[in-house]
Amino acid sequence: MKYRDKVRFSRLSYFIVLCAFTFLGVLLARGSRRKLRIVEMPRVQAGSLDAQEFFAKFGDRQPVIVEGEVRHHPAFNMSFNALKNLCGNSIVQTRVYDKNSRRWGGLVDTKYMHLAEFLDAHVVNKSKEADERPRYLATGLSLPQICPKLELFTPIPKYVSLSVYPYDPEHYEETQGKRNQIRSPEIFIGRKNTKTEIHMDSQLGPFWMSVYMGSKTFRAITYWDAEEHLDLKNKKKKNGENRMVDHSRASQRWERKVRDISTGKYVLKSMEIWTPDLKTFPELAKVTVYEGTVKAGDWIYLPSASLHGVRNDEASFGVSVNALYPAMVDSQVDICADSGFKLACFHFSLYSDCPFEETGLDPDNVTEEGLRECLHASKMLKDLKKEFDEGRARDMHLHEIAGYDDYESWCKGQCSLYKNLEVPNVPKQFANEILETSCKQCDFIMSGA
């Protein structure tokens, strides 16, 4: 081969290699866009931050896991058998996961059962019926309704004990304004691989969970990141709707129509965070997905209105609350107003701490300015902020937060409240048993206390 031909061949080879690398780069770039942008959640050690430092660093910014924060709580030393012995007669509300469900968290098929039965059949052992999917105790009935004496085993961590809980008018009137929680905390118990699909919680408030047994992995997206990329307000409506922040229609998930190759027909497909279809939901690749595993003894916090899905990596037990904190008032108002006041996010205020009758805020026509003014005029929030600023945040039991001197008087107050208020969305036969079972627990004395 002549020298000139060699040079031409060399240049041609170089050109082919350059094209190949360019093409490969395009493919890799395209492939990288089709992956979740997963970032490990920050983790801090228990005792490394006080409540003021915690909210200054994480309050409205990003999720965080505090390792070992609840290891000193009595529930950390419990087993599922001990939990069954303590609360086995209580009625619980269980569901199963269905990726095609249009409901909250992908959970369907509500079934009421005793906690002992649920633990035996769906957590400690396999389901009794071979074809029955494992059930998950997630949301629904609250700890005070299921097993009030458990409040002595699961204190509210110091970061979030100075808090305001959502109320409704009937509850507010029945308690004469006393800070008495009817719906919090909620209990989550499930065997390995049970999960909730990505969702947004009612009231759009901050979320936290203490994990006492097993381990759970969270995937979370902050509100403002989702607002920028995921069309939460359905302005674009590209062949579907995102209903995670607006449950005004049948669905509570993000759905799009896709063509079924086998039938040629279009069907609705819901977005999943654990097995995401980025071809159908390409926007999901644009957000930051925070991922973190919370082990027994750890505690997790998510800022207001964070989208999140949770998977149980082991059989687990945790306690969770959505509430409002003095340091988060303005951030909560910003998100509540930006959402269009969806999911009753103003209920943190109107029937508990917000003097709307004095400030002129109309509960039927809430505005951002009015809500902010009302919250800042709240005596309850001012008192809580004073305690917070003075560094008086500490682990507290529910009865302390609610303003009772001891467990027994708090339990009887809850019992009296339930007698006059219907348990929402619960069949009457179960509601009666819930009331009877919880009221029988008011004379409980914790051993060693």
C-alpha positions in Angstrom: 0.0 0.0 0.0 1.3 3.4 -1.0 2.0 6.0 1.6 -0.8 8.2 0.3 -3.3 5.3 0.6 -2.0 4.6 4.1 -2.7 8.2 5.1 -6.2 8.1 3.6 -6.9 4.7 5.3 -5.6 6.1 8.6 -7.8 9.2 8.3 -10.8 7.1 7.4 -10.2 4.8 10.4 -9.9 7.8 12.6 -13.1 9.2 11.3 -15.0 5.9 11.8 -13.7 5.6 15.3 -14.6 9.2 16.1 -18.1 8.6 14.7 -18.4 5.4 16.7 -17.4 7.2 20.0 -19.8 10.1 19.2 -22.7 7.7 18.6 -21.8 5.8 21.7 -21.7 9.0 23.7 -25.2 9.9 22.4 -26.5 6.5 23.4 -25.0 6.8 26.8 -26.3 10.4 27.3 -29.7 9.2 26.1 -29.5 6.3 28.5 -28.5 8.5 31.4 -31.6 10.6 30.8 -33.6 7.5 31.3 -32.5 6.8 34.8 -33.7 8.2 38.1 -31.4 10.8 39.5 -31.0 9.1 42.9 -29.2 10.9 45.7 -28.5 9.3 49.1 -30.4 11.0 51.9 -28.1 12.9 54.3 -27.7 11.2 57.7 -26.8 12.7 61.1 -26.1 11.1 64.4 -28.5 11.3 67.3 -27.5 14.1 69.7 -25.4 15.9 67.1 -28.0 18.7 66.6 -30.5 20.4 68.9 -34.0 21.2 67.6 -33.1 24.7 66.5 -30.1 23.6 64.6 -32.1 20.7 63.0 -34.8 23.0 61.6 -32.3 25.6 60.4 -30.4 22.9 58.5 -33.1 20.6 57.2 -36.6 22.1 58.0 -37.7 23.2 54.5 -34.7 21.9 52.4 -34.3 18.2 52.2 -35.1 14.8 53.8 -32.8 13.6 56.6 -32.3 10.4 58.6 -31.2 10.7 62.2 -29.5 7.5 63.2 -30.2 6.1 66.6 -32.6 8.9 67.5 -35.3 6.7 69.0 -33.2 3.8 70.4 -33.9 4.9 73.9 -37.7 4.6 73.4 -39.3 1.6 75.0 -40.8 0.4 71.7 -37.3 -0.1 70.3 -36.9 -3.2 72.6 -40.2 -4.7 71.6 -40.8 -7.7 69.4 -43.8 -8.5 67.3 -45.0 -10.9 69.9 -44.7 -8.2 72.6 -46.7 -5.9 70.4 -49.3 -8.6 69.9 -49.5 -9.1 73.7 -49.9 -5.4 74.3 -52.4 -4.5 71.5 -53.5 -7.8 70.0 -57.2 -7.3 70.6 -57.3 -4.0 68.8 -59.0 -3.5 65.5 -56.7 -2.4 62.6 -57.3 -1.3 59.0 -55.2 -3.2 56.5 -54.8 -3.0 52.7 -52.8 -4.6 49.9 -50.6 -3.0 47.2 -51.8 -2.9 43.6 -49.7 -1.1 41.0 -52.8 -0.4 39.0 -54.7 1.1 41.9 -55.9 4.7 41.5 -56.0 5.2 45.2 -53.6 6.7 47.8 -50.2 5.0 47.8 -51.5 2.2 45.5 -53.3 0.6 48.4 -56.6 -1.2 47.9 -59.0 -3.8 49.4 -59.5 -2.4 52.9 -60.0 -5.1 55.5 -60.6 -4.8 59.3 -59.1 -7.4 61.5 -57.6 -7.8 65.0 -53.9 -6.8 65.3 -53.0 -10.3 66.6 -54.6 -11.9 63.5 -52.9 -9.5 61.2 -49.4 -10.1 62.8 -49.8 -13.8 62.7 -51.1 -14.1 59.2 -49.3 -11.3 57.4 -46.2 -10.3 59.2 -44.7 -13.0 61.4 -45.9 -15.9 59.3 -47.2 -16.3 55.7 -50.7 -15.5 54.7 -53.2 -18.2 55.7 -54.6 -18.4 52.2 -51.9 -19.1 49.5 -53.5 -16.8 47.0 -53.9 -13.9 49.4 -51.4 -11.0 49.0 -49.7 -9.8 52.1 -51.5 -7.1 53.9 -50.0 -3.8 55.1 -51.2 -1.8 58.1 -50.6 1.7 56.7 -52.6 4.9 57.6 -56.3 4.8 58.4 -56.9 4.4 62.1 -54.5 6.2 64.5 -52.5 5.0 67.5 -55.0 6.5 70.0 -57.8 4.6 68.3 -55.9 1.3 67.9 -53.9 1.1 71.1 -53.7 4.2 73.3 -51.4 2.6 75.8 -48.8 2.3 73.0 -48.2 6.1 73.4 -46.2 5.4 76.5 -43.8 3.3 74.4 -43.4 5.7 71.4 -42.7 9.3 72.6 -42.7 12.1 70.1 -39.0 13.0 69.4 -37.7 16.3 70.6 -37.3 17.9 67.2 -41.0 17.7 66.6 -42.7 17.6 70.0 -43.6 21.3 69.9 -46.2 20.9 67.2 -49.7 21.7 66.0 -52.0 19.0 64.6 -54.8 19.3 62.1 -58.4 19.6 63.5 -61.9 19.7 62.2 -64.7 21.9 63.6 -66.5 19.1 65.5 -63.3 18.0 67.2 -62.4 21.6 68.1 -65.8 22.2 69.7 -65.8 18.9 71.5 -62.5 19.5 73.2 -63.1 23.3 73.8 -59.8 24.0 71.9 -57.6 21.7 73.9 -54.7 20.3 71.9 -55.9 16.8 71.9 -54.9 14.7 68.9 -57.6 12.4 67.5 -55.8 11.2 64.4 -52.1 11.0 65.3 -49.8 9.3 65.2 -50.4 6.6 62.7 -49.0 3.1 62.9 -47.3 1.3 60.0 -46.6 -2.4 60.2 -45.8 -4.7 57.2 -43.8 -7.7 56.2 -40.8 -7.7 53.8 -41.6 -6.1 50.3 -44.9 -4.5 51.3 -44.9 -0.9 50.2 -46.7 2.3 49.3 -46.4 3.9 45.9 -45.3 7.5 45.6 -47.9 9.9 47.1 -48.4 13.2 48.9 -49.9 13.3 52.4 -53.1 15.1 53.3 -52.6 18.6 54.7 -49.3 18.8 52.8 -47.4 19.1 56.1 -44.0 17.9 57.1 -43.7 14.1 57.7 -41.7 12.1 60.1 -41.5 8.5 61.2 -39.8 6.6 64.0 -38.8 3.1 63.1 -38.7 0.6 65.9 -38.4 -2.8 64.2 -37.0 -3.9 60.9 -36.0 -1.5 58.2 -37.7 0.7 55.5 -36.4 2.4 52.4 -37.8 5.7 51.4 -37.7 7.5 48.0 -38.7 11.1 48.2 -39.0 14.2 46.0 -39.3 17.7 47.5 -42.4 19.8 46.7 -40.6 22.6 44.8 -38.6 20.1 42.7 -41.8 18.3 41.8 -43.6 21.6 41.1 -40.9 22.6 38.6 -40.8 19.3 36.7 -43.8 17.1 37.3 -46.7 19.3 36.4 -48.4 19.0 39.8 -51.0 21.6 38.7 -51.8 19.9 35.4 -51.0 23.0 33.3 -49.5 20.9 30.4 -51.8 17.9 30.5 -49.7 15.8 28.2 -51.9 12.8 27.7 -52.7 12.5 31.3 -53.0 14.1 34.7 -51.1 14.3 38.0 -53.5 13.9 40.8 -51.1 13.4 43.7 -51.7 16.9 45.1 -55.3 17.2 44.0 -57.7 14.3 44.8 -60.7 16.0 43.4 -61.3 13.3 40.8 -61.3 9.5 41.0 -57.5 9.1 40.9 -54.9 10.0 43.6 -52.0 9.2 41.4 -50.2 10.4 38.3 -51.6 8.7 35.2 -51.0 8.7 31.4 -52.6 6.9 28.5 -50.3 4.3 26.8 -51.1 2.0 23.9 -51.4 -1.7 24.8 -49.5 -3.5 22.0 -51.5 -6.7 22.4 -54.9 -5.0 22.0 -54.0 -1.8 20.2 -56.2 0.1 22.7 -55.1 2.9 25.0 -55.0 2.2 28.8 -54.2 4.3 31.8 -50.7 3.7 33.4 -49.8 5.0 36.8 -46.4 6.3 37.6 -44.4 4.1 39.9 -41.3 5.1 41.9 -40.0 1.6 42.5 -40.2 0.4 38.9 -40.4 3.6 37.0 -41.4 3.7 33.3 -39.4 6.7 32.2 -40.6 6.3 28.6 -44.1 7.1 29.7 -43.0 9.5 32.4 -39.8 11.1 31.2 -40.1 14.1 33.5 -39.4 11.8 36.4 -35.7 11.7 35.3 -35.4 15.5 35.8 -36.1 15.5 39.6 -33.8 14.6 42.4 -35.0 11.4 44.1 -33.7 11.2 47.7 -33.3 7.6 48.8 -32.5 6.3 52.3 -32.9 3.2 54.4 -34.2 3.8 57.9 -33.3 1.0 60.3 -34.7 0.1 63.7 -33.9 3.0 66.1 -33.6 5.6 63.4 -35.9 8.5 62.6 -36.7 10.2 59.3 -37.9 13.7 58.5 -39.4 14.9 55.1 -40.1 18.6 54.5 -43.6 19.8 53.8 -45.5 18.1 50.9 -42.7 15.9 49.9 -43.7 13.1 47.5 -42.6 9.8 48.9 -42.9 6.0 48.5 -41.9 3.5 51.2 -40.8 -0.1 50.9 -40.3 -2.5 53.8 -37.0 -4.2 53.4 -37.7 -6.4 56.5 -40.8 -6.9 58.5 -41.1 -3.5 60.2 -43.0 -1.4 62.7 -43.0 2.4 62.7 -45.0 5.4 64.0 -45.6 8.5 61.9 -47.0 12.0 62.2 -47.9 14.9 60.0 -47.9 18.1 62.0 -46.9 21.8 61.8 -43.9 23.3 63.7 -43.2 26.9 64.7 -40.1 27.0 62.5 -42.1 25.9 59.4 -45.0 28.3 59.4 -44.0 30.5 56.5 -42.8 27.6 54.4 -46.0 25.8 55.0 -48.1 28.8 54.0 -46.0 29.2 50.8 -46.6 25.6 49.8 -50.2 25.6 50.8 -50.9 28.7 48.7 -48.9 27.5 45.8 -50.8 24.2 45.7 -54.1 26.2 45.5 -54.9 25.1 49.1 -55.2 21.5 48.1 -55.6 18.5 50.4 -57.0 20.7 53.2 -53.6 22.1 54.0 -55.1 25.0 55.9 -56.7 22.7 58.4 -53.5 23.0 60.5 -54.8 26.4 61.3 -58.5 27.1 61.1 -59.7 24.8 63.9 -56.8 24.7 66.3 -54.4 27.5 66.6 -55.6 30.2 64.1 -57.9 32.9 65.5 -59.7 33.3 62.2 -62.7 35.0 63.8 -60.4 37.7 65.2 -58.3 38.2 62.1 -61.2 38.1 59.7 -60.0 35.1 57.7 -62.9 33.4 55.9 -62.6 29.6 56.3 -64.5 29.2 53.1 -62.3 31.6 51.1 -58.8 31.2 52.4 -56.0 33.5 51.0 -52.3 33.3 51.3 -52.1 36.7 53.1 -55.0 35.9 55.4 -53.6 32.5 56.3 -50.1 33.9 57.1 -51.6 36.7 59.2 -53.8 34.3 61.1 -50.9 31.9 61.9 -48.7 34.7 63.1 -51.5 36.0 65.3 -51.9 32.5 66.9 -51.3 32.4 70.7 -50.7 28.7 70.5 -48.0 29.0 67.9 -46.5 32.0 69.8 -46.3 29.9 72.9 -44.8 27.0 71.1 -42.2 29.2 69.4 -41.2 30.7 72.7 -40.5 27.2 74.1 -38.7 26.3 70.8 -36.5 29.5 70.9 -35.7 28.9 74.6 -34.4 25.4 73.7 -37.1 23.6 75.7 -37.8 21.0 73.0 -37.7 17.4 74.4 -39.1 14.0 73.9 -42.8 14.1 75.0 -45.7 11.7 75.3 -48.9 12.4 73.5 -50.7 13.1 76.7 -48.1 15.8 77.6 -48.5 17.4 74.2 -52.2 17.3 74.5 -52.1 19.2 77.8 -53.0 16.3 80.2 -51.1 15.4 83.4 -51.0 11.7 82.9 -51.9 8.8 80.6 -55.2 7.8 82.3 -56.8 11.3 82.0 -55.7 11.6 78.4 -57.0 8.2 77.5 -60.4 8.9 79.2 -60.5 12.3 77.3 -60.0 10.4 74.0 -62.6 7.9 75.0 -65.1 10.6 75.8 -64.3 12.3 72.5 -64.9 9.1 70.5 -68.3 8.6 72.1 -69.5 11.8 70.6 -67.8 11.7 67.3 -68.1 9.1 64.6 -64.9 7.4 63.4 -64.8 8.6 59.7 -65.2 6.0 57.0 -65.3 3.0 59.3 -68.3 0.6 59.4 -70.3 1.0 62.5 -69.7 -2.5 63.9 -66.0 -1.9 63.8 -66.3 1.6 65.1 -68.1 0.3 68.2 -65.4 -2.3 68.9 -62.7 0.3 68.4 -64.3 2.5 71.0 -64.8 -0.4 73.5 -61.3 -1.7 73.1 -59.6 1.6 73.4 -61.6 2.7 76.5 -60.7 -0.5 78.3 -57.0 0.5 78.1 -57.3 3.6 80.2 -56.4 1.9 83.5 -53.1 0.6 82.0 -50.0 1.1 84.1 -46.6 0.6 82.3 -44.4 -1.7 84.3 -41.2 -0.1 85.5 -42.7 3.4 85.0 
